[in-house]
Each structure stands twice: as C-alpha cells, then as structure tokens.
C-alpha cells in the first residue's frame, strides 16, 4: 500500500487487513509507517528501512 501510513491509504490498509488480506505499507515517512504497523488491525506487519534503490534493484531481477 503506497502512502499507507496515513489518510486514505491507512484507511484502505486497515480495511484490507480486517478482511484478512496481508498488507504491506509503503510510506516515505518511517515514523508514520512504524506507528501504523503497531495498530491492532495491522499488527501482523513489520517495518523496514530498505533504501529505494535496493528495492528497485531487487524488482529488476524478477521475471
């Protein structure tokens, strides 16, 4: 979920999680992402500070 740490993105992430979906929250604000991941309905999530260039590199290797 891009921008999932607040506002509409967080509301959508909450709803999807409540419906049983696994949710990955992506937000440029690490503090907001961490706070969102600690919410009871999103507690199955984890946070990471992976640099964007590493994520892009990993995505480029996928078929």
Phi and psi in degrees as GROMACS dihedral restraints (atoms count N, CA, C in turn):
[ dihedral_restraints ]
;  ai    aj    ak    al  type     phi  dphi    fc
    3     4     5     6     1   -73.2    20    10
    4     5     6     7     1   131.9    20    10
    6     7     8     9     1    68.7    20    10
    7     8     9    10     1    28.8    20    10
    9    10    11    12     1   -85.0    20    10
   10    11    12    13     1     6.5    20    10
   12    13    14    15     1   -90.1    20    10
   13    14    15    16     1    -7.7    20    10
   15    16    17    18     1  -162.8    20    10
   16    17    18    19     1   168.4    20    10
   18    19    20    21     1    61.6    20    10
   19    20    21    22     1  -141.1    20    10
   21    22    23    24     1   -61.3    20    10
   22    23    24    25     1   -39.4    20    10
   24    25    26    27     1   -60.3    20    10
   25    26    27    28     1   -43.2    20    10
   27    28    29    30     1   -66.9    20    10
   28    29    30    31     1   -40.4    20    10
   30    31    32    33     1   -61.3    20    10
   31    32    33    34     1   -41.6    20    10
   33    34    35    36     1   -67.6    20    10
   34    35    36    37     1   -42.7    20    10
   36    37    38    39     1   -60.6    20    10
   37    38    39    40     1   -42.4    20    10
   39    40    41    42     1   -59.9    20    10
   40    41    42    43     1   -47.8    20    10
   42    43    44    45     1   -63.9    20    10
   43    44    45    46     1   -44.2    20    10
   45    46    47    48     1   -62.3    20    10
   46    47    48    49     1   -41.1    20    10
   48    49    50    51     1   -64.0    20    10
   49    50    51    52     1   -42.4    20    10
   51    52    53    54     1   -63.1    20    10
   52    53    54    55     1   -28.6    20    10
   54    55    56    57     1   -82.3    20    10
   55    56    57    58     1    -1.1    20    10
   57    58    59    60     1    99.8    20    10
   58    59    60    61     1     2.4    20    10
   60    61    62    63     1   -76.3    20    10
   61    62    63    64     1   150.7    20    10
   63    64    65    66     1   -85.8    20    10
   64    65    66    67     1   128.5    20    10
   66    67    68    69     1  -117.2    20    10
   67    68    69    70     1   132.9    20    10
   69    70    71    72     1  -113.0    20    10
   70    71    72    73     1   122.8    20    10
   72    73    74    75     1   -99.6    20    10
   73    74    75    76     1   129.8    20    10
   75    76    77    78     1  -121.4    20    10
   76    77    78    79     1   125.9    20    10
   78    79    80    81     1  -152.7    20    10
   79    80    81    82     1   143.6    20    10
   81    82    83    84     1   -68.8    20    10
   82    83    84    85     1   -18.7    20    10
   84    85    86    87     1   -95.5    20    10
   85    86    87    88     1   103.2    20    10
   87    88    89    90     1   -61.1    20    10
   88    89    90    91     1   -39.3    20    10
   90    91    92    93     1   -62.1    20    10
   91    92    93    94     1   -42.9    20    10
   93    94    95    96     1   -65.5    20    10
   94    95    96    97     1   -40.6    20    10
   96    97    98    99     1   -62.5    20    10
   97    98    99   100     1   -42.6    20    10
   99   100   101   102     1   -63.8    20    10
  100   101   102   103     1   -45.3    20    10
  102   103   104   105     1   -61.4    20    10
  103   104   105   106     1   -41.8    20    10
  105   106   107   108     1   -64.6    20    10
  106   107   108   109     1   -39.0    20    10
  108   109   110   111     1   -68.4    20    10
  109   110   111   112     1   -17.2    20    10
  111   112   113   114     1   -89.8    20    10
  112   113   114   115     1    -4.4    20    10
  114   115   116   117     1   -66.2    20    10
  115   116   117   118     1   143.6    20    10
  117   118   119   120     1   -52.1    20    10
  118   119   120   121     1   -41.8    20    10
  120   121   122   123     1   -76.8    20    10
  121   122   123   124     1   -13.1    20    10
  123   124   125   126     1  -114.5    20    10
  124   125   126   127     1    14.2    20    10
  126   127   128   129     1   -66.5    20    10
  127   128   129   130     1   -11.4    20    10
  129   130   131   132     1   -80.7    20    10
  130   131   132   133     1    -2.5    20    10
  132   133   134   135     1   -87.8    20    10
  133   134   135   136     1   170.1    20    10
  135   136   137   138     1  -137.4    20    10
  136   137   138   139     1   163.8    20    10
  138   139   140   141     1  -115.3    20    10
  139   140   141   142     1   153.5    20    10
  141   142   143   144     1  -147.8    20    10
  142   143   144   145     1   149.6    20    10
  144   145   146   147     1  -110.5    20    10
  145   146   147   148     1    51.2    20    10
  147   148   149   150     1   -75.3    20    10
  148   149   150   151     1   124.5    20    10
  150   151   152   153     1   -61.0    20    10
  151   152   153   154     1   144.7    20    10
  153   154   155   156     1   -56.5    20    10
  154   155   156   157     1   -40.2    20    10
  156   157   158   159     1   -61.5    20    10
  157   158   159   160     1   -33.2    20    10
  159   160   161   162     1   -70.2    20    10
  160   161   162   163     1   -39.4    20    10
  162   163   164   165     1   -65.3    20    10
  163   164   165   166     1   -41.6    20    10
  165   166   167   168     1   -64.1    20    10
  166   167   168   169     1   -39.7    20    10
  168   169   170   171     1   -64.7    20    10
  169   170   171   172     1   -42.8    20    10
  171   172   173   174     1   -65.8    20    10
  172   173   174   175     1   -40.1    20    10
  174   175   176   177     1   -65.5    20    10
  175   176   177   178     1   -34.9    20    10
  177   178   179   180     1   -67.4    20    10
  178   179   180   181     1   -22.7    20    10
  180   181   182   183     1   -87.0    20    10
  181   182   183   184     1    -8.7    20    10
  183   184   185   186     1   -79.6    20    10
  184   185   186   187     1   142.5    20    10
